[in-house]
Amino acid sequence: MSERRAVQESWEPETWRYRLINWHLLRGFGQSVPASLTMSTPFVGYMILYHSQIEEYLGGLGGLLNQQAQPGTCAPWFEFSMRLNIVYIGLLFLGFGTILYRAFAPGVIKGAKGINEYVVETIENVSARNLRSMYVTIKSKRPQVASSFGRRAPWLSRDKSLKTASDALKKDDDNQIKIDILRSFYNVQNRHTLRGIVYMVLVFYAAGFVLLSLPGLTFTGRVLCNVGFDLGILGK
């Protein structure tokens, strides 16, 4: 227990950026069916909304770029064609973000819903060779954590033979070293891998959702405007 406490105390707490902005945050939408559909936006959206050759088959939608806005008493901030354009761009951003997520997110993040599920699914089949590989990854990203593992389990070093490592692992009756390495490996993959891509995906998703919300907000504003005129608040 004292050894376990010493390991915990040697770990430096990660900043909020790593704890909150990571691949797991993006996984909720990135793995979803709607996210998969947004990846087709550049192709399907163009065919439905902008391609003039199929206008006659879609009730005029294909010639969207040529449509003109119509004036009104409570004129919307964005006319119908502009709202469709905004929705299209919003879906496009979501699609770009999803493509980046699917291409660059670590496999452990895409394969498990969370750290606990990853540990449960992996712990029975993990070998000394696997743990050594994970140890190298942890050491490259969080050397202080890796050094604590090196003190607890010297066989993680490549200086020791694989047979020595396997024999030592078999003596770990409570699986604690396995659990700690698996959890640290998941966190390293989640919080310290391709940080630039994480921020890019987050920006694409944020911009996409903001753009998708604009048509609804402007429609609500128009409804309130009409109610104001009906009640005489905004004039006759």
Secondary structure, DSSP 8 states (H G I E B T S, - for coil): -HHHHHHHHHS----HHHHHSSHHHHHHHHTSHHHHHHTTHHHHHIIIII-GGGGGGTTTGGGGGG------TT--SS-HHHHHHHHHHHHHHHHHHHHHHHHHS-HHHHH-SSHHHHHHHHTTT--HHHHHHHHHHHHHH-HHHHHHHHHH-GGGSTTS-HHHHHHHHHT-TT-HHHHHHHHHHHHHHHHSS-HHHHHHHHHHHHHHHHHHHHHHHHHHHHHHHHHHHHTTSS--
